[in-house]
Every structure is written in C-alpha cells, then in structure tokens.
Amino acid sequence: MSKDDVTQIKIEKHVVGIMGLKSTLEEMAEDFDEKPDDKIQGELLKRLSKKNYIPNPAKDNYGRAFLREFKKFLGKPYEGDTSAGLTIKVLGQGCVQCDMLEKEVMEVMSQLNLVADLEHVRDIKEIGRYGVMGMPALIINGIVKCVGKVPSRNQLTDWLTKVESQRPGVG
C-alpha cells in the first residue's frame, strides 16, 4: 500500500478517509465477486479494520459503505446511500468525446440545479470492471446509461430528472 492509498468515501452523512481501500478492493475483486453481501461486508471490515479506526457503534454503517464501494468497484448495481444522492461516472481515458460528455453532464446538472458526485474514471483497468465495450460511457447510480457516444442534452436532462424524481423525499 502506498501512502497515497487513502480514499474518501461517504459513511452516512460524513466523508471519511479510508487507508488501503483501493488495494483491498483489488485484492478481493476476483475471489469475492460472487460471494453473498454479508460475507463480502465481513471480509472488508476485517481487512480494513487493520489499517483504519472503525468505532464499534458504527461498524454496520462502515460495512454498508465498504460493500457499496466494492460493488461500485466491480461495476455492479448497488444500493446507494440515499443521503449521498446522485452518483454519476463518466468512463473514458480523456479523449475529446469523454471530456465533452463530462462537460455536458455538468452543464445539465447546473441547469437542473442538481447536486451529485461526478467522477471521470480514466484508469483503463477500472473502466474495464464496468464491462463496457466503448467509450465514452455514462453511469448514473450504478446503471450504465450509454456507451460509445455523447447523448443529447435532452437525453441527459431526461435521465437525470427521472433519477432525481425517484429519490426518497424528492418530487
């Protein structure tokens, strides 16, 4: 683990730095891909507790957050933390199309006055975990919305409006 292997994740309403998360996810990805959620969560807690202080009363919350990060890492659908809101990922190594998709998403979010975690994933290994066969790709709350093109602004608006209206306590 390098000293730079600290990842910020959301646990309940707090953002917490977790040491060794990326390397732990990489180590576990192949062997735990098909295991039940409780086994994955338990193993993540066990491994990450060695490098991080996890208070006993918050172990369940940390476990759920670690499981969510594991599923995100594998590109699988996951139960989002409703307090976290929207999570949007643009997959692409940084070509003109990928950058344009990121810019379009930001502009639509601005027009709709939406708050979201927006990440541009550029690492080819991480992109490969999502199983997409073209770039750019857009993932909203763990669901692949498009691959190989930049969707129209109207389409982006439609997707983001629908996702936002389905969140508990919204609309």
N, C-alpha and C positions, 0 to 999 in steps of 0.2 A: 504494500500500500504506500503510495506516495503521500507526502504531506499535503498535496493538493486535493486528495480524495476526500473532500468534505462536500456533501450535497445538502442543499437547503430543501426541506420538504415541509408540507403543511400537516400539522398534527392538531386536530380540532381547529381552533382559531389562531394557533401560534405557528410561526415558521421556526423550525429547529434545524440546526446544522448536525448532520449525521456523518461521522467518520467511517470510511470504508464501505459505504452503501454501494457504490458502483462496482467495486471489486467483488463484493459479496453477491450481488445480483448476477454478475458474470459467472462466478463460480457455481452458483446454484441453478442457472438457467436450464441447462440440459437435463440434469438429474431430477429436478423438481417440477419440470414443465407440466406433467400430467398428474401430479400428486394433489390430494384434496387440500382445500384452502387452509384448514386448521393445521395440517402438517407443515405447509409452507410457512404459515404465520409463526408457528412454534420454532421452526428452524431459523427463520430470520431473527426472531427475538433472541434466541440462544447465541447466534453468531455475532449479532450487532451489540449485544449487551457486554461483550468482552472489550469493546473499544469505546462504548458510549455509556453515559449515566442515564439509566431509564428508571424513573421513580416507580416503585411498586404500584401506587394507586393509578398510574397512567399506563401500565403495561398493555391493557387491552387497546387503548387508543393508539399507542405506538405500533402494536401488532397489526391493527387495521391499516394504518398508514403504510407500514412496510409491505403488506400484502398488496395494497393499491399500487405502490411503486414497482413491485415485482411484475404485476400484470401489465402495467404501462411499459415496463422494460421489454416484455415479451410481445408487446403489440396486441394484447388481448383485451377484450372489453372488461371493464372494471366498474365496480360501484364507486361512483365519485363521492367525495365528501361534499355534502350539499352546501356547507359553508364556504367551500372553495370555489363554487360557481363553475364557470366555463373553463375548459381546458382545450386549447387549440394548438395543434402541432403542424408545422409546415415541414415536410420532408424534402430535402434536396441539398446538394452539396454547395450551392451558391451560384448556380447558373442564372442567367438573366430571367428566365421563366420562374425559377424558385423565388428569387428576390421580388419579382413582380407580384407573385401570389401573396407573399408576406405583406407587402405594401398594400395590396388591395384589401386584405383581411383587416389590417389596421385602420384603413380608411372607413370600411363598413362598420367596424366596431365604434369608431368615433362618431359616425353619423347616427348610429343607433344608441349611442351613449352606454355601451356595454363595457363591463369590466371583465377581463378574462386573463388567465395565464396563457400567454402566447410564447411558444418556443419554436425556433427554427433549428431543426435537427439536421446537422451537416455531416456527422460521422457515418460513413458508409456501413459500418458494422451495425450500428444502432438502427439505421434506416432498414437494413436487411431483416431485422427482427420483426418488422411490421408486415412482412410478406408482400409488399407492393412491388410491382414489376415495372414501374415507370416513375419518372419524376417530372415535375413536382407532384407531391401528394398532399392532401389535406385531411387531417384527422380532427374531429370535433368530439370531445368527451369520449375518446376511445374508439370511435366509429369512423372508418375510412369513408370519406365523402366523395373524393375524386382522385384520379390518378392520371398522370401524363398530360395534364393541361391546366390552364388557369381558367376557372369557371367565371362566368359573367358576374358582374357586381350584383345584378338582380338575384342570381342563384345564391351567392354568398349571403345576401340580405335575407333571403327566404330561409336558408339553413339556420343561420344564427337567430333569427326571430323565432323559429319553431323550437329550437333547443332552449332558448331563454324562457319561452312561454310554458315549457314543460317542467321547469324547475319548481320545486315546492315553494309556495309563498309568493310566486310571481304571477302576474296577469290575473 
